[in-house]
């Protein structure tokens, strides 16, 4: 997976993606990224201006179309294909684990990070394939949302997590929140680890974990619980067939 991030603050992206699991995945070559400064594509050679006033009036400045378009074209030329282009904006669809899994299938992903009051609509129409938000609140710029998405997508890229399985069993992997987990000691502050987890009975442990996931999801995320129940309706219990009573034979 190769990320191409169009931004006015490349150093923010470079710092954000250089540590921990993502930093290691980059070192090992499972993912790569380039943070491209949109300002380098400004037509204004003197001041490298990339924003201007909004037609029709209104507060704030707007990012202009031309530098963003030229920046994008340079990426397209470099990779010699038409990638998906994600514009991170509070006006987009809310990012989900399902979207992360879909994006993780791509070879290249381009992110456009907005600033100021937004971006000239014409360049968005020209290059953007996906409008994505990380939630219903407004941040000062698109860099943090882009990094949030890159983190969530990257951990689904094969090789990035040490244990590939953990991406499957954790929260949302099956549409439910993860069950509670415990480590040593067996008792802490008078609280004991649920005995079933010490039983060694894997089937029982799995059943208990699913039950706990259901309880937790119902309580904390009723929206997810409802969807899970629609997707996985409880199986109707098999009716036990009543044995026919033996006909009484005469003389008995
Ligand atoms: N830019 C500013 N706020 C944002 C949000 N909530 N999601 C994505 N991009 C944003």
Boltz pocket constraint, residues with backbone or C-beta under 6 A from the ligand:
constraints:
  - pocket:
      binder: B
      contacts: [[A, 88], [A, 89], [A, 90], [A, 114], [A, 132], [A, 133], [A, 134], [A, 135], [A, 136], [A, 137], [A, 138], [A, 139], [A, 140], [A, 141], [A, 142], [A, 145]]
      max_distance: 6.0
